Amino acid sequence: MAEPALVAPNALGTMPEGAEPGTEPVDPAPDAPAALEAAALERAFEGDPRRLRRFLSVIRAALPAGTSIGLRGSAVVGQAYETGAPFDAAGPGTSDLDVVIIGDEVMDLFAPDARLLGGVNTLPLSDAEPWVAPALDRARRTAQAIARRPVSIQAMPRWFLDLRSVVQDQPYVLLDGDR
């Protein structure tokens, strides 16, 4: 009989929430295969898990407790959804990071006019649209400096992120170990 797998940091260098190294895993996280995580880390942070941890720490400090942080888009799949252009096709640091925040209270951080579909999705907080979530913009700009590339942040419930992932055939990874 094979030994059970033990929990270790994922390819992004993070541990599942509440897990201790060397314990049995609670959930193998089928929605974020190791290959997608590793590719996203390489593309978005030049393979540096320390930069990712700093990036997450800055964003997490501006979020309500219990919020998960995900990454979707070309940083995960390697090409732009609409054009098919490769990640960073225009040069290093030119592709943005599409961050998704998931949680019960995150919609409250976004201006009412930025909430879409009855509050199921938001406009992205970005350099062009800082008004959509003013309380998050400072953290976004700091995270952007750490990432060395543009960063946008959207909020949505997990079920809607899963739906978009299936309908658009665009997988995502959860960056904070929360499954």
N, C-alpha and C positions, 0 to 999 in steps of 0.2 A: 504494500500500500504506500502510495506517495505521501511525502510530508506535505502539510498544508502550506500554501503560500503565506509569506509574512509581509506585513505592511512595511513599506519603505517609501521615501519621498518619490513622487511621480517625476516624470521627465521635466516638469517645470520647477522641481525642487521644493514642492510643498507637500505637506502631509494632509490626509483627510482629516476634517475637523474632529477633534476628540480622540484621534488615533495616536498610539504610541509606536515608535519604531520597534519592529520585531514581534508585534502582536498579529493575530490573524485578522485579515481584512473583513470588514463588514459588508462592503459592496464593491465589486470590481469596476464600477463606473463604466458601463458599456457605452455611454454617450460621449465619452472622451477617451478614445483609444490612445495608447501611449505614442503611437506614430504621429497622430495629430498634435498632441501636446509637444512632442519633441520638435516637430516642424514649426509650430507656432513660436516656441521659445527661440529657435534659431532665427526665424525671420524677424520677429518683433524685437528681440533683445540681444541679437547677435550671439545667442547661445549662453548668455550670462544670467544664471539664476539669481544672483545677488541684485542685479538691476531689476529683475521682475519682482523680487521681494520688496525692494524700496518703492517701486511703482505701486504695488498693491497696498503697502502700508499707508502711503499718502492718500490713496483713494478711500481705503477703509476708514481712515480717521474722520472723513466727512460724511460717512453713511450711518444710518441707524443700525443698531445691533441686529444680527440675524440676516443681514443682507448678503447675498452671494454676488460674486463678480465673475462675469464670463467674457469671453472674447469670441467674436465671430468675424466673418468676412475674409478678405484676402490674406490676412495674417495666418489664418487657420488653413484655408484651402489652397493658397498659393497663387490665386488669380482673382481678378476683379469679377464680380457677379455679372455686371452689365456688359463689360467690354471684353472680358477674357484676358486682359493684359496681365502679365506676370506681376507678382508683388515687387514693388520698388523698380518697376520698368523704367521710370524716369530718373533713376539714380538712387543711391542709398538715402534712406530717411524720407522718401517722398510719399510712400503709401501710408495711409493712416491706420490707426488701431481702432476698431469698432468695439468698444467696451459696452457690455450690457450689465445693468445692475438689476438684481432680482430680489424682491422682498415685499412684505406687506405694506411698509411705510414709505417706499421710495418714490411713489407718485407724488407724495406731498412735497417733495423737493423741487418739483417742476411747476412752472407757471400754469395756471388753468388753460391758457391759450395754447400751450405746448403739449397738452394731453390729447391724444388722438383716439378714435374709435371708442369713445365713452370711457377713456382712461385706461385702456388696455395697452397702449403703446404711447411713446412720446416722440416729439421731434428730437433729433440729436443735439446735445449740448456740444458746441464746437467754437472755434475762433470766430466763425461767421455768425453764430447765433448764441452769444453768451447770455442773452436774456431768458432763455428757456429754463435755466436752473441756476440762478445767480449764487445761491449758497454752495453749489458744487464747483463753480468755475475756477476758483483759486486752486483747489485740489487738482482739477483737470489740467490746469496750466502747469502746475508743478510736476504732475505725472508725465505730461508731455515733454518737459525738459529732461526728465529721467529717461524716457523712451527715445528721445532724440528724433521724434517724428510727430506728426499731428495725431491728436487723440480726440475721439468723439465719444460721448456717453449717452446711452438711451436707457430708459427704464421700461420693464415689462414683466408680467408674471411668467413663471417657468413654463406653464402650459402654452403660452403664446410663443415663447422662444422655441419650444419643441415643434409647434405647428409650423412656424416659419422655416425651421430647419428642414422639415419634411417637404413642405410645399415648394420651397426654393432649392432643395437639395444642397443646402448650405450648413454643414455641421458647425458646431461650436464647441469650445472647451470651457470648463469651469476652472478659473485660475486660483481659487482659494481653497481647493480641496473639499469643498462642501458638495455633496452628491445628493 
